[in-house]
């Protein structure tokens, strides 16, 4: 299926490894130019090289998205390098586990406010270009209890924010959706570390996934790239779970 992404310009925050890397590569493989950011320069440059091998334009900037000035500079550089921004994927997460002042602040600075600020920056450009798409990366923990309080609250905020944005921005031909992830395993990622260091917890979570396995970063990327494409032109305000049935609620 031709997703109609050739020549489009996509921004992916946290695009150097894991899920962000897979999303960025997914766009590049469909012919979209890509701008990525991350804090770790070595991983960022490695992924940028992989993206360039596909033949698309690439912008890669070392950036802490929790720093408003750094995020603003990254987005300006992305626009200058690519020409315009058609797609924004807010992927960065603090993966906050601590239920204390620092844990909550870190989660909301990185998961929520970085996404909000990116939207503030990019939406005027999309309006000027007569359209665009935004995808927030959230989690099933934002839909149900039993997970880290700060992380869950931040991910729930992204679900709510995406719905409000979708309604507000629909008249401007800007679509907004959110993807809620189940347990996704990739080399060096959180569940890979749990598998090696806390096998009992890994097995307990695995046993609760109806599909019988963890998801992959590429499976997340497939959903995100589709939602950002013209093939999803009538999908906005959707909360799409990529979780192998892990979230069991009706809503």
Secondary structure as GFF3:
##gff-version 3
##sequence-region A 1 251
A	DSSP	beta_strand	9	13	.	.	.	ID=ss1
A	DSSP	alpha_helix	18	29	.	.	.	ID=ss2
A	DSSP	beta_strand	33	38	.	.	.	ID=ss3
A	DSSP	alpha_helix	41	52	.	.	.	ID=ss4
A	DSSP	beta_strand	58	62	.	.	.	ID=ss5
A	DSSP	alpha_helix	68	82	.	.	.	ID=ss6
A	DSSP	beta_strand	87	90	.	.	.	ID=ss7
A	DSSP	alpha_helix	101	107	.	.	.	ID=ss8
A	DSSP	pi_helix	108	113	.	.	.	ID=ss9
A	DSSP	alpha_helix	114	128	.	.	.	ID=ss10
A	DSSP	beta_strand	132	139	.	.	.	ID=ss11
A	DSSP	three_ten_helix	140	142	.	.	.	ID=ss12
A	DSSP	alpha_helix	149	169	.	.	.	ID=ss13
A	DSSP	three_ten_helix	170	172	.	.	.	ID=ss14
A	DSSP	beta_strand	174	181	.	.	.	ID=ss15
A	DSSP	alpha_helix	190	197	.	.	.	ID=ss16
A	DSSP	alpha_helix	199	207	.	.	.	ID=ss17
A	DSSP	alpha_helix	217	228	.	.	.	ID=ss18
A	DSSP	three_ten_helix	230	232	.	.	.	ID=ss19
A	DSSP	beta_strand	239	242	.	.	.	ID=ss20
###
